[in-house]
Amino acid sequence: MRGAGVLTGRVAFDAPSGTTDAFGGVTVIWAEGVPVAAQWLYSRGDESVQSARNAGRSAFKIRVRSSEATRAITTDHRMRDIRTGTIWNIIEVDALSFEARRARLVFIVVEGPVIN
């Protein structure tokens, strides 16, 4: 990756927080994350990506700059495309590999979009 021009998308990573209702059921409330610049990469690879495609879902690898906030993202979070409002499930986060650390990036594999 050369320069910031590659990170042309805008996404946010929303964190879950649960509340319990009067009947003991848990309701998930999403705390909206701060938008960050991102690059969408078409993911064609492993078995989980292929099975998602076979089920009619898309899988992408998202590249964002490494920061304290982006390194804290887990598969419990969800990703929101700022421009379209589309929600994506996070299925993998890589902030620790040599490539990610060397380039100061976090790679996130997402699947979706999520249908409400």
Biopython code that builds the backbone (N, CA, C, O; Angstrom):
import numpy as np
from Bio.PDB.StructureBuilder import StructureBuilder

atoms = [
    (1, "MET", "N", (0.842, -1.170, 0.000)),
    (1, "MET", "CA", (0.000, 0.000, 0.000)),
    (1, "MET", "C", (0.879, 1.222, 0.000)),
    (1, "MET", "O", (1.791, 1.329, 0.820)),
    (2, "ARG", "N", (0.628, 2.139, -0.895)),
    (2, "ARG", "CA", (1.399, 3.376, -0.961)),
    (2, "ARG", "C", (0.455, 4.550, -0.822)),
    (2, "ARG", "O", (-0.456, 4.727, -1.631)),
    (3, "GLY", "N", (0.675, 5.352, 0.206)),
    (3, "GLY", "CA", (-0.119, 6.557, 0.387)),
    (3, "GLY", "C", (-1.510, 6.285, 0.941)),
    (3, "GLY", "O", (-1.986, 5.151, 0.983)),
    (4, "ALA", "N", (-2.137, 7.378, 1.365)),
    (4, "ALA", "CA", (-3.463, 7.263, 1.964)),
    (4, "ALA", "C", (-4.568, 7.238, 0.922)),
    (4, "ALA", "O", (-5.722, 6.977, 1.260)),
    (5, "GLY", "N", (-4.240, 7.505, -0.342)),
    (5, "GLY", "CA", (-5.252, 7.547, -1.375)),
    (5, "GLY", "C", (-5.973, 6.236, -1.575)),
    (5, "GLY", "O", (-7.078, 6.220, -2.117)),
    (6, "VAL", "N", (-5.376, 5.128, -1.148)),
    (6, "VAL", "CA", (-5.982, 3.810, -1.322)),
    (6, "VAL", "C", (-7.163, 3.631, -0.360)),
    (6, "VAL", "O", (-8.109, 2.911, -0.678)),
    (7, "LEU", "N", (-7.120, 4.261, 0.785)),
    (7, "LEU", "CA", (-8.169, 4.120, 1.803)),
    (7, "LEU", "C", (-9.291, 5.112, 1.509)),
    (7, "LEU", "O", (-9.414, 6.133, 2.185)),
    (8, "THR", "N", (-10.098, 4.814, 0.512)),
    (8, "THR", "CA", (-11.117, 5.755, 0.056)),
    (8, "THR", "C", (-12.506, 5.485, 0.621)),
    (8, "THR", "O", (-13.392, 6.331, 0.494)),
    (9, "GLY", "N", (-12.716, 4.331, 1.240)),
    (9, "GLY", "CA", (-14.014, 4.017, 1.840)),
    (9, "GLY", "C", (-14.116, 4.599, 3.234)),
    (9, "GLY", "O", (-13.111, 5.007, 3.815)),
    (10, "ARG", "N", (-15.321, 4.638, 3.773)),
    (10, "ARG", "CA", (-15.543, 5.092, 5.143)),
    (10, "ARG", "C", (-16.406, 4.052, 5.842)),
    (10, "ARG", "O", (-17.519, 3.759, 5.406)),
    (11, "VAL", "N", (-15.882, 3.496, 6.933)),
    (11, "VAL", "CA", (-16.602, 2.495, 7.711)),
    (11, "VAL", "C", (-16.510, 2.839, 9.190)),
    (11, "VAL", "O", (-15.659, 3.626, 9.606)),
    (12, "ALA", "N", (-17.392, 2.243, 9.974)),
    (12, "ALA", "CA", (-17.344, 2.384, 11.426)),
    (12, "ALA", "C", (-17.546, 0.999, 12.027)),
    (12, "ALA", "O", (-18.239, 0.156, 11.458)),
    (13, "PHE", "N", (-16.940, 0.781, 13.168)),
    (13, "PHE", "CA", (-17.039, -0.501, 13.851)),
    (13, "PHE", "C", (-17.829, -0.287, 15.134)),
    (13, "PHE", "O", (-17.360, 0.362, 16.069)),
    (14, "ASP", "N", (-19.037, -0.845, 15.163)),
    (14, "ASP", "CA", (-19.944, -0.655, 16.289)),
    (14, "ASP", "C", (-19.737, -1.761, 17.316)),
    (14, "ASP", "O", (-19.624, -2.936, 16.969)),
    (15, "ALA", "N", (-19.690, -1.367, 18.583)),
    (15, "ALA", "CA", (-19.460, -2.317, 19.674)),
    (15, "ALA", "C", (-20.793, -2.721, 20.301)),
    (15, "ALA", "O", (-21.672, -1.878, 20.487)),
    (16, "PRO", "N", (-20.948, -4.011, 20.630)),
    (16, "PRO", "CA", (-22.194, -4.452, 21.247)),
    (16, "PRO", "C", (-22.214, -4.170, 22.741)),
    (16, "PRO", "O", (-21.181, -4.165, 23.409)),
    (17, "SER", "N", (-23.401, -3.938, 23.235)),
    (17, "SER", "CA", (-23.592, -3.845, 24.671)),
    (17, "SER", "C", (-24.977, -4.421, 24.945)),
    (17, "SER", "O", (-25.931, -4.122, 24.227)),
    (18, "GLY", "N", (-25.082, -5.230, 25.962)),
    (18, "GLY", "CA", (-26.338, -5.927, 26.232)),
    (18, "GLY", "C", (-27.083, -5.361, 27.410)),
    (18, "GLY", "O", (-26.479, -4.906, 28.381)),
    (19, "THR", "N", (-28.395, -5.388, 27.324)),
    (19, "THR", "CA", (-29.243, -5.030, 28.452)),
    (19, "THR", "C", (-30.211, -6.187, 28.691)),
    (19, "THR", "O", (-30.577, -6.899, 27.756)),
    (20, "THR", "N", (-30.615, -6.367, 29.920)),
    (20, "THR", "CA", (-31.530, -7.454, 30.277)),
    (20, "THR", "C", (-32.917, -6.879, 30.502)),
    (20, "THR", "O", (-33.086, -5.892, 31.218)),
    (21, "ASP", "N", (-33.916, -7.515, 29.877)),
    (21, "ASP", "CA", (-35.291, -7.049, 30.075)),
    (21, "ASP", "C", (-35.891, -7.697, 31.328)),
    (21, "ASP", "O", (-35.225, -8.471, 32.017)),
    (22, "ALA", "N", (-37.137, -7.376, 31.609)),
    (22, "ALA", "CA", (-37.814, -7.855, 32.824)),
    (22, "ALA", "C", (-37.981, -9.375, 32.843)),
    (22, "ALA", "O", (-38.178, -9.962, 33.907)),
    (23, "PHE", "N", (-37.903, -10.014, 31.671)),
    (23, "PHE", "CA", (-38.075, -11.462, 31.588)),
    (23, "PHE", "C", (-36.751, -12.223, 31.530)),
    (23, "PHE", "O", (-36.744, -13.443, 31.372)),
    (24, "GLY", "N", (-35.638, -11.510, 31.656)),
    (24, "GLY", "CA", (-34.329, -12.139, 31.638)),
    (24, "GLY", "C", (-33.709, -12.267, 30.260)),
    (24, "GLY", "O", (-32.605, -12.793, 30.121)),
    (25, "GLY", "N", (-34.410, -11.791, 29.241)),
    (25, "GLY", "CA", (-33.861, -11.823, 27.886)),
    (25, "GLY", "C", (-32.839, -10.714, 27.689)),
    (25, "GLY", "O", (-32.936, -9.655, 28.309)),
    (26, "VAL", "N", (-31.876, -10.953, 26.838)),
    (26, "VAL", "CA", (-30.829, -9.969, 26.580)),
    (26, "VAL", "C", (-31.097, -9.291, 25.238)),
    (26, "VAL", "O", (-31.322, -9.954, 24.226)),
    (27, "THR", "N", (-31.068, -7.973, 25.251)),
    (27, "THR", "CA", (-31.215, -7.177, 24.045)),
    (27, "THR", "C", (-29.882, -6.532, 23.740)),
    (27, "THR", "O", (-29.285, -5.897, 24.610)),
    (28, "VAL", "N", (-29.402, -6.687, 22.506)),
    (28, "VAL", "CA", (-28.124, -6.087, 22.112)),
    (28, "VAL", "C", (-28.369, -4.675, 21.605)),
    (28, "VAL", "O", (-29.212, -4.447, 20.737)),
    (29, "ILE", "N", (-27.627, -3.742, 22.155)),
    (29, "ILE", "CA", (-27.642, -2.354, 21.712)),
    (29, "ILE", "C", (-26.261, -2.068, 21.138)),
    (29, "ILE", "O", (-25.254, -2.431, 21.745)),
    (30, "TRP", "N", (-26.200, -1.428, 19.984)),
    (30, "TRP", "CA", (-24.922, -1.163, 19.323)),
    (30, "TRP", "C", (-24.480, 0.273, 19.581)),
    (30, "TRP", "O", (-25.201, 1.218, 19.262)),
    (31, "ALA", "N", (-23.291, 0.431, 20.159)),
    (31, "ALA", "CA", (-22.682, 1.745, 20.352)),
    (31, "ALA", "C", (-21.923, 2.088, 19.076)),
    (31, "ALA", "O", (-20.984, 1.386, 18.699)),
    (32, "GLU", "N", (-22.327, 3.163, 18.415)),
    (32, "GLU", "CA", (-21.727, 3.511, 17.135)),
    (32, "GLU", "C", (-20.266, 3.907, 17.301)),
    (32, "GLU", "O", (-19.905, 4.682, 18.187)),
    (33, "GLY", "N", (-19.440, 3.351, 16.423)),
    (33, "GLY", "CA", (-18.021, 3.666, 16.422)),
    (33, "GLY", "C", (-17.722, 4.883, 15.553)),
    (33, "GLY", "O", (-18.556, 5.318, 14.759)),
    (34, "VAL", "N", (-16.541, 5.411, 15.715)),
    (34, "VAL", "CA", (-16.090, 6.566, 14.942)),
    (34, "VAL", "C", (-15.722, 6.113, 13.534)),
    (34, "VAL", "O", (-15.050, 5.094, 13.379)),
    (35, "PRO", "N", (-16.146, 6.846, 12.501)),
    (35, "PRO", "CA", (-15.786, 6.472, 11.128)),
    (35, "PRO", "C", (-14.274, 6.522, 10.892)),
    (35, "PRO", "O", (-13.580, 7.403, 11.398)),
    (36, "VAL", "N", (-13.787, 5.565, 10.119)),
    (36, "VAL", "CA", (-12.380, 5.515, 9.740)),
    (36, "VAL", "C", (-12.268, 5.275, 8.236)),
    (36, "VAL", "O", (-13.189, 4.745, 7.613)),
    (37, "ALA", "N", (-11.133, 5.669, 7.662)),
    (37, "ALA", "CA", (-10.872, 5.418, 6.249)),
    (37, "ALA", "C", (-10.553, 3.940, 6.064)),
    (37, "ALA", "O", (-9.904, 3.324, 6.910)),
    (38, "ALA", "N", (-11.016, 3.375, 4.947)),
    (38, "ALA", "CA", (-10.842, 1.943, 4.719)),
    (38, "ALA", "C", (-10.681, 1.650, 3.239)),
    (38, "ALA", "O", (-11.089, 2.430, 2.378)),
    (39, "GLN", "N", (-10.075, 0.503, 2.970)),
    (39, "GLN", "CA", (-9.994, -0.009, 1.607)),
    (39, "GLN", "C", (-10.702, -1.351, 1.580)),
    (39, "GLN", "O", (-10.438, -2.218, 2.414)),
    (40, "TRP", "N", (-11.612, -1.525, 0.607)),
    (40, "TRP", "CA", (-12.335, -2.785, 0.423)),
    (40, "TRP", "C", (-11.554, -3.634, -0.558)),
    (40, "TRP", "O", (-11.256, -3.187, -1.665)),
    (41, "LEU", "N", (-11.219, -4.858, -0.164)),
    (41, "LEU", "CA", (-10.509, -5.792, -1.028)),
    (41, "LEU", "C", (-11.396, -7.005, -1.242)),
    (41, "LEU", "O", (-11.901, -7.587, -0.282)),
    (42, "TYR", "N", (-11.585, -7.383, -2.479)),
    (42, "TYR", "CA", (-12.393, -8.561, -2.779)),
    (42, "TYR", "C", (-11.656, -9.785, -2.255)),
    (42, "TYR", "O", (-10.483, -9.987, -2.566)),
    (43, "SER", "N", (-12.334, -10.592, -1.468)),
    (43, "SER", "CA", (-11.718, -11.768, -0.866)),
    (43, "SER", "C", (-12.174, -12.997, -1.625)),
    (43, "SER", "O", (-13.375, -13.243, -1.735)),
    (44, "ARG", "N", (-11.234, -13.780, -2.154)),
    (44, "ARG", "CA", (-11.652, -14.931, -2.947)),
    (44, "ARG", "C", (-11.258, -16.267, -2.362)),
    (44, "ARG", "O", (-11.658, -17.291, -2.915)),
    (45, "GLY", "N", (-10.530, -16.325, -1.318)),
    (45, "GLY", "CA", (-9.784, -17.440, -0.820)),
    (45, "GLY", "C", (-10.392, -18.624, -0.138)),
    (45, "GLY", "O", (-10.895, -19.521, -0.815)),
    (46, "ASP", "N", (-10.372, -18.672, 1.167)),
    (46, "ASP", "CA", (-10.515, -19.910, 1.938)),
    (46, "ASP", "C", (-11.933, -20.498, 1.909)),
    (46, "ASP", "O", (-12.844, -19.958, 1.282)),
    (47, "GLU", "N", (-12.076, -21.620, 2.612)),
    (47, "GLU", "CA", (-13.344, -22.353, 2.623)),
    (47, "GLU", "C", (-14.509, -21.532, 3.160)),
    (47, "GLU", "O", (-15.616, -21.611, 2.629)),
    (48, "SER", "N", (-14.272, -20.738, 4.217)),
    (48, "SER", "CA", (-15.378, -19.958, 4.789)),
    (48, "SER", "C", (-15.872, -18.912, 3.803)),
    (48, "SER", "O", (-17.069, -18.636, 3.735)),
    (49, "VAL", "N", (-14.953, -18.327, 3.039)),
    (49, "VAL", "CA", (-15.336, -17.340, 2.030)),
    (49, "VAL", "C", (-16.142, -18.016, 0.930)),
    (49, "VAL", "O", (-17.167, -17.493, 0.494)),
    (50, "GLN", "N", (-15.677, -19.184, 0.480)),
    (50, "GLN", "CA", (-16.391, -19.903, -0.569)),
    (50, "GLN", "C", (-17.771, -20.362, -0.095)),
    (50, "GLN", "O", (-18.733, -20.289, -0.859)),
    (51, "SER", "N", (-17.886, -20.829, 1.140)),
    (51, "SER", "CA", (-19.191, -21.274, 1.634)),
    (51, "SER", "C", (-20.140, -20.091, 1.785)),
    (51, "SER", "O", (-21.341, -20.229, 1.556)),
    (52, "ALA", "N", (-19.613, -18.928, 2.169)),
    (52, "ALA", "CA", (-20.447, -17.723, 2.248)),
    (52, "ALA", "C", (-20.997, -17.379, 0.874)),
    (52, "ALA", "O", (-22.176, -17.052, 0.734)),
    (53, "ARG", "N", (-20.143, -17.452, -0.142)),
    (53, "ARG", "CA", (-20.594, -17.173, -1.509)),
    (53, "ARG", "C", (-21.664, -18.152, -1.957)),
    (53, "ARG", "O", (-22.647, -17.765, -2.589)),
    (54, "ASN", "N", (-21.468, -19.423, -1.627)),
    (54, "ASN", "CA", (-22.451, -20.441, -1.993)),
    (54, "ASN", "C", (-23.798, -20.192, -1.320)),
    (54, "ASN", "O", (-24.839, -20.586, -1.846)),
    (55, "ALA", "N", (-23.780, -19.544, -0.164)),
    (55, "ALA", "CA", (-25.012, -19.231, 0.559)),
    (55, "ALA", "C", (-25.572, -17.862, 0.155)),
    (55, "ALA", "O", (-26.549, -17.395, 0.741)),
    (56, "GLY", "N", (-24.958, -17.222, -0.841)),
    (56, "GLY", "CA", (-25.471, -15.949, -1.336)),
    (56, "GLY", "C", (-24.983, -14.731, -0.576)),
    (56, "GLY", "O", (-25.565, -13.653, -0.702)),
    (57, "ARG", "N", (-23.928, -14.880, 0.210)),
    (57, "ARG", "CA", (-23.367, -13.742, 0.935)),
    (57, "ARG", "C", (-22.025, -13.369, 0.318)),
    (57, "ARG", "O", (-21.364, -14.200, -0.305)),
    (58, "SER", "N", (-21.633, -12.120, 0.497)),
    (58, "SER", "CA", (-20.341, -11.656, 0.011)),
    (58, "SER", "C", (-19.348, -11.610, 1.156)),
    (58, "SER", "O", (-19.727, -11.433, 2.314)),
    (59, "ALA", "N", (-18.072, -11.770, 0.825)),
    (59, "ALA", "CA", (-17.007, -11.637, 1.827)),
    (59, "ALA", "C", (-15.960, -10.689, 1.273)),
    (59, "ALA", "O", (-15.568, -10.788, 0.110)),
    (60, "PHE", "N", (-15.513, -9.775, 2.109)),
    (60, "PHE", "CA", (-14.495, -8.815, 1.727)),
    (60, "PHE", "C", (-13.450, -8.740, 2.818)),
    (60, "PHE", "O", (-13.733, -9.016, 3.984)),
    (61, "LYS", "N", (-12.243, -8.367, 2.436)),
    (61, "LYS", "CA", (-11.203, -8.035, 3.401)),
    (61, "LYS", "C", (-11.142, -6.516, 3.420)),
    (61, "LYS", "O", (-11.075, -5.874, 2.372)),
    (62, "ILE", "N", (-11.165, -5.954, 4.603)),
    (62, "ILE", "CA", (-11.137, -4.508, 4.790)),
    (62, "ILE", "C", (-9.796, -4.140, 5.397)),
    (62, "ILE", "O", (-9.329, -4.784, 6.337)),
    (63, "ARG", "N", (-9.185, -3.109, 4.859)),
    (63, "ARG", "CA", (-7.887, -2.645, 5.358)),
    (63, "ARG", "C", (-8.093, -1.257, 5.969)),
    (63, "ARG", "O", (-8.572, -0.343, 5.298)),
    (64, "VAL", "N", (-7.725, -1.102, 7.263)),
    (64, "VAL", "CA", (-7.811, 0.188, 7.955)),
    (64, "VAL", "C", (-6.478, 0.469, 8.642)),
    (64, "VAL", "O", (-5.699, -0.446, 8.907)),
    (65, "ARG", "N", (-6.226, 1.737, 8.924)),
    (65, "ARG", "CA", (-4.995, 2.092, 9.641)),
    (65, "ARG", "C", (-5.047, 1.545, 11.065)),
    (65, "ARG", "O", (-6.099, 1.523, 11.704)),
    (66, "SER", "N", (-3.894, 1.109, 11.538)),
    (66, "SER", "CA", (-3.790, 0.596, 12.895)),
    (66, "SER", "C", (-3.834, 1.755, 13.891)),
    (66, "SER", "O", (-3.105, 2.738, 13.752)),
    (67, "SER", "N", (-4.690, 1.626, 14.884)),
    (67, "SER", "CA", (-4.785, 2.591, 15.977)),
    (67, "SER", "C", (-5.241, 1.814, 17.202)),
    (67, "SER", "O", (-5.570, 0.632, 17.106)),
    (68, "GLU", "N", (-5.261, 2.458, 18.320)),
    (68, "GLU", "CA", (-5.727, 1.778, 19.529)),
    (68, "GLU", "C", (-7.157, 1.276, 19.337)),
    (68, "GLU", "O", (-7.497, 0.171, 19.759)),
    (69, "ALA", "N", (-7.984, 2.092, 18.700)),
    (69, "ALA", "CA", (-9.393, 1.722, 18.483)),
    (69, "ALA", "C", (-9.533, 0.566, 17.495)),
    (69, "ALA", "O", (-10.319, -0.349, 17.740)),
    (70, "THR", "N", (-8.799, 0.584, 16.396)),
    (70, "THR", "CA", (-8.954, -0.479, 15.399)),
    (70, "THR", "C", (-8.308, -1.779, 15.863)),
    (70, "THR", "O", (-8.747, -2.854, 15.455)),
    (71, "ARG", "N", (-7.279, -1.711, 16.704)),
    (71, "ARG", "CA", (-6.692, -2.939, 17.255)),
    (71, "ARG", "C", (-7.587, -3.572, 18.305)),
    (71, "ARG", "O", (-7.400, -4.740, 18.645)),
    (72, "ALA", "N", (-8.562, -2.826, 18.830)),
    (72, "ALA", "CA", (-9.487, -3.346, 19.843)),
    (72, "ALA", "C", (-10.713, -4.025, 19.222)),
    (72, "ALA", "O", (-11.535, -4.586, 19.946)),
    (73, "ILE", "N", (-10.846, -3.980, 17.897)),
    (73, "ILE", "CA", (-11.996, -4.595, 17.224)),
    (73, "ILE", "C", (-11.911, -6.113, 17.356)),
    (73, "ILE", "O", (-10.845, -6.706, 17.193)),
    (74, "THR", "N", (-13.047, -6.728, 17.653)),
    (74, "THR", "CA", (-13.137, -8.188, 17.752)),
    (74, "THR", "C", (-14.274, -8.672, 16.852)),
    (74, "THR", "O", (-14.976, -7.868, 16.238)),
    (75, "THR", "N", (-14.445, -9.974, 16.783)),
    (75, "THR", "CA", (-15.535, -10.540, 15.991)),
    (75, "THR", "C", (-16.899, -10.297, 16.635)),
    (75, "THR", "O", (-17.922, -10.594, 16.019)),
    (76, "ASP", "N", (-16.940, -9.768, 17.855)),
    (76, "ASP", "CA", (-18.208, -9.392, 18.477)),
    (76, "ASP", "C", (-18.742, -8.077, 17.909)),
    (76, "ASP", "O", (-19.943, -7.814, 17.965)),
    (77, "HIS", "N", (-17.851, -7.260, 17.365)),
    (77, "HIS", "CA", (-18.254, -5.992, 16.770)),
    (77, "HIS", "C", (-18.965, -6.239, 15.441)),
    (77, "HIS", "O", (-19.008, -7.365, 14.946)),
    (78, "ARG", "N", (-19.511, -5.187, 14.882)),
    (78, "ARG", "CA", (-20.033, -5.236, 13.521)),
    (78, "ARG", "C", (-19.464, -4.044, 12.759)),
    (78, "ARG", "O", (-19.064, -3.046, 13.358)),
    (79, "MET", "N", (-19.432, -4.157, 11.448)),
    (79, "MET", "CA", (-18.936, -3.053, 10.637)),
    (79, "MET", "C", (-20.104, -2.422, 9.904)),
    (79, "MET", "O", (-21.005, -3.111, 9.425)),
    (80, "ARG", "N", (-20.073, -1.106, 9.825)),
    (80, "ARG", "CA", (-21.120, -0.356, 9.130)),
    (80, "ARG", "C", (-20.470, 0.478, 8.035)),
    (80, "ARG", "O", (-19.541, 1.242, 8.298)),
    (81, "ASP", "N", (-20.961, 0.330, 6.808)),
    (81, "ASP", "CA", (-20.496, 1.154, 5.696)),
    (81, "ASP", "C", (-21.171, 2.516, 5.853)),
    (81, "ASP", "O", (-22.396, 2.619, 5.779)),
    (82, "ILE", "N", (-20.379, 3.546, 6.069)),
    (82, "ILE", "CA", (-20.918, 4.878, 6.341)),
    (82, "ILE", "C", (-21.722, 5.403, 5.158)),
    (82, "ILE", "O", (-22.762, 6.033, 5.348)),
    (83, "ARG", "N", (-21.257, 5.155, 3.955)),
    (83, "ARG", "CA", (-21.915, 5.713, 2.767)),
    (83, "ARG", "C", (-23.271, 5.087, 2.486)),
    (83, "ARG", "O", (-24.182, 5.780, 2.031)),
    (84, "THR", "N", (-23.428, 3.792, 2.747)),
    (84, "THR", "CA", (-24.682, 3.111, 2.405)),
    (84, "THR", "C", (-25.509, 2.717, 3.624)),
    (84, "THR", "O", (-26.705, 2.453, 3.500)),
    (85, "GLY", "N", (-24.883, 2.675, 4.806)),
    (85, "GLY", "CA", (-25.568, 2.230, 6.013)),
    (85, "GLY", "C", (-25.637, 0.717, 6.129)),
    (85, "GLY", "O", (-26.255, 0.202, 7.062)),
    (86, "THR", "N", (-25.020, -0.004, 5.208)),
    (86, "THR", "CA", (-25.047, -1.464, 5.206)),
    (86, "THR", "C", (-24.244, -2.013, 6.384)),
    (86, "THR", "O", (-23.162, -1.516, 6.698)),
    (87, "ILE", "N", (-24.787, -3.039, 7.027)),
    (87, "ILE", "CA", (-24.148, -3.673, 8.178)),
    (87, "ILE", "C", (-23.488, -4.973, 7.722)),
    (87, "ILE", "O", (-24.062, -5.717, 6.927)),
    (88, "TRP", "N", (-22.281, -5.245, 8.226)),
    (88, "TRP", "CA", (-21.517, -6.445, 7.884)),
    (88, "TRP", "C", (-21.076, -7.139, 9.168)),
    (88, "TRP", "O", (-20.715, -6.478, 10.142)),
    (89, "ASN", "N", (-21.105, -8.473, 9.171)),
    (89, "ASN", "CA", (-20.574, -9.266, 10.283)),
    (89, "ASN", "C", (-19.063, -9.359, 10.143)),
    (89, "ASN", "O", (-18.545, -9.528, 9.039)),
    (90, "ILE", "N", (-18.366, -9.251, 11.251)),
    (90, "ILE", "CA", (-16.913, -9.403, 11.255)),
    (90, "ILE", "C", (-16.606, -10.863, 11.574)),
    (90, "ILE", "O", (-17.035, -11.386, 12.602)),
    (91, "ILE", "N", (-15.857, -11.519, 10.681)),
    (91, "ILE", "CA", (-15.558, -12.931, 10.913)),
    (91, "ILE", "C", (-14.086, -13.177, 11.239)),
    (91, "ILE", "O", (-13.731, -14.264, 11.694)),
    (92, "GLU", "N", (-13.225, -12.179, 11.011)),
    (92, "GLU", "CA", (-11.809, -12.343, 11.354)),
    (92, "GLU", "C", (-11.153, -10.972, 11.463)),
    (92, "GLU", "O", (-11.455, -10.064, 10.689)),
    (93, "VAL", "N", (-10.248, -10.831, 12.437)),
    (93, "VAL", "CA", (-9.495, -9.591, 12.619)),
    (93, "VAL", "C", (-8.021, -9.952, 12.721)),
    (93, "VAL", "O", (-7.642, -10.819, 13.508)),
    (94, "ASP", "N", (-7.185, -9.282, 11.919)),
    (94, "ASP", "CA", (-5.739, -9.531, 11.944)),
    (94, "ASP", "C", (-4.991, -8.217, 12.138)),
    (94, "ASP", "O", (-4.808, -7.445, 11.196)),
    (95, "ALA", "N", (-4.567, -7.979, 13.362)),
    (95, "ALA", "CA", (-3.741, -6.818, 13.662)),
    (95, "ALA", "C", (-2.343, -7.253, 14.078)),
    (95, "ALA", "O", (-1.485, -6.411, 14.344)),
    (96, "LEU", "N", (-2.107, -8.563, 14.137)),
    (96, "LEU", "CA", (-0.871, -9.068, 14.726)),
    (96, "LEU", "C", (0.107, -9.687, 13.742)),
    (96, "LEU", "O", (1.279, -9.856, 14.078)),
    (97, "SER", "N", (-0.332, -10.029, 12.547)),
    (97, "SER", "CA", (0.598, -10.671, 11.617)),
    (97, "SER", "C", (1.720, -9.703, 11.249)),
    (97, "SER", "O", (1.593, -8.490, 11.421)),
    (98, "PHE", "N", (2.803, -10.251, 10.747)),
    (98, "PHE", "CA", (3.950, -9.431, 10.377)),
    (98, "PHE", "C", (3.556, -8.379, 9.343)),
    (98, "PHE", "O", (3.944, -7.216, 9.450)),
    (99, "GLU", "N", (2.784, -8.797, 8.343)),
    (99, "GLU", "CA", (2.372, -7.861, 7.294)),
    (99, "GLU", "C", (1.564, -6.708, 7.877)),
    (99, "GLU", "O", (1.776, -5.555, 7.501)),
    (100, "ALA", "N", (0.644, -7.003, 8.787)),
    (100, "ALA", "CA", (-0.191, -5.968, 9.392)),
    (100, "ALA", "C", (0.644, -5.017, 10.244)),
    (100, "ALA", "O", (0.491, -3.800, 10.146)),
    (101, "ARG", "N", (1.523, -5.564, 11.078)),
    (101, "ARG", "CA", (2.345, -4.708, 11.944)),
    (101, "ARG", "C", (3.308, -3.861, 11.137)),
    (101, "ARG", "O", (3.488, -2.679, 11.431)),
    (102, "ARG", "N", (3.928, -4.447, 10.123)),
    (102, "ARG", "CA", (4.915, -3.735, 9.310)),
    (102, "ARG", "C", (4.266, -2.570, 8.558)),
    (102, "ARG", "O", (4.855, -1.493, 8.459)),
    (103, "ALA", "N", (3.077, -2.774, 8.037)),
    (103, "ALA", "CA", (2.390, -1.744, 7.268)),
    (103, "ALA", "C", (1.538, -0.828, 8.151)),
    (103, "ALA", "O", (0.934, 0.125, 7.658)),
    (104, "ARG", "N", (1.491, -1.120, 9.461)),
    (104, "ARG", "CA", (0.667, -0.359, 10.408)),
    (104, "ARG", "C", (-0.794, -0.349, 9.979)),
    (104, "ARG", "O", (-1.442, 0.696, 9.913)),
    (105, "LEU", "N", (-1.285, -1.541, 9.693)),
    (105, "LEU", "CA", (-2.663, -1.726, 9.244)),
    (105, "LEU", "C", (-3.341, -2.809, 10.071)),
    (105, "LEU", "O", (-2.684, -3.611, 10.734)),
    (106, "VAL", "N", (-4.656, -2.816, 10.019)),
    (106, "VAL", "CA", (-5.458, -3.904, 10.571)),
    (106, "VAL", "C", (-6.287, -4.438, 9.413)),
    (106, "VAL", "O", (-6.939, -3.672, 8.703)),
    (107, "PHE", "N", (-6.263, -5.750, 9.226)),
    (107, "PHE", "CA", (-7.038, -6.402, 8.178)),
    (107, "PHE", "C", (-8.244, -7.068, 8.833)),
    (107, "PHE", "O", (-8.103, -7.792, 9.819)),
    (108, "ILE", "N", (-9.429, -6.818, 8.280)),
    (108, "ILE", "CA", (-10.662, -7.342, 8.856)),
    (108, "ILE", "C", (-11.454, -8.028, 7.746)),
    (108, "ILE", "O", (-11.704, -7.433, 6.698)),
    (109, "VAL", "N", (-11.845, -9.278, 7.978)),
    (109, "VAL", "CA", (-12.668, -10.000, 7.006)),
    (109, "VAL", "C", (-14.121, -9.850, 7.455)),
    (109, "VAL", "O", (-14.473, -10.149, 8.596)),
    (110, "VAL", "N", (-14.956, -9.377, 6.521)),
    (110, "VAL", "CA", (-16.375, -9.187, 6.815)),
    (110, "VAL", "C", (-17.214, -10.016, 5.864)),
    (110, "VAL", "O", (-16.779, -10.368, 4.768)),
    (111, "GLU", "N", (-18.428, -10.321, 6.304)),
    (111, "GLU", "CA", (-19.349, -11.120, 5.522)),
    (111, "GLU", "C", (-20.729, -10.483, 5.635)),
    (111, "GLU", "O", (-21.114, -9.982, 6.691)),
    (112, "GLY", "N", (-21.452, -10.512, 4.548)),
    (112, "GLY", "CA", (-22.794, -9.945, 4.612)),
    (112, "GLY", "C", (-23.311, -9.622, 3.228)),
    (112, "GLY", "O", (-22.965, -10.300, 2.260)),
    (113, "PRO", "N", (-24.108, -8.627, 3.125)),
    (113, "PRO", "CA", (-24.570, -7.750, 4.204)),
    (113, "PRO", "C", (-25.603, -8.437, 5.092)),
    (113, "PRO", "O", (-26.233, -9.423, 4.710)),
    (114, "VAL", "N", (-25.750, -7.875, 6.289)),
    (114, "VAL", "CA", (-26.710, -8.387, 7.259)),
    (114, "VAL", "C", (-28.083, -7.854, 6.884)),
    (114, "VAL", "O", (-28.253, -6.655, 6.663)),
    (115, "ILE", "N", (-29.059, -8.746, 6.814)),
    (115, "ILE", "CA", (-30.443, -8.372, 6.514)),
    (115, "ILE", "C", (-31.187, -8.250, 7.832)),
    (115, "ILE", "O", (-31.231, -9.205, 8.608)),
    (116, "ASN", "N", (-31.765, -7.105, 8.092)),
    (116, "ASN", "CA", (-32.526, -6.905, 9.335)),
    (116, "ASN", "C", (-33.948, -7.328, 9.188)),
    (116, "ASN", "O", (-34.723, -7.227, 10.139)),
]
sb = StructureBuilder()
sb.init_structure("model")
sb.init_model(0)
sb.init_chain("A")
sb.init_seg("    ")
for serial, (resi, resn, name, xyz) in enumerate(atoms, 1):
    if name == "N":
        sb.init_residue(resn, " ", resi, " ")
    sb.init_atom(name, np.array(xyz, "f"), 0.0, 1.0, " ", f" {name:<3s}", serial, name[0])
structure = sb.get_structure()
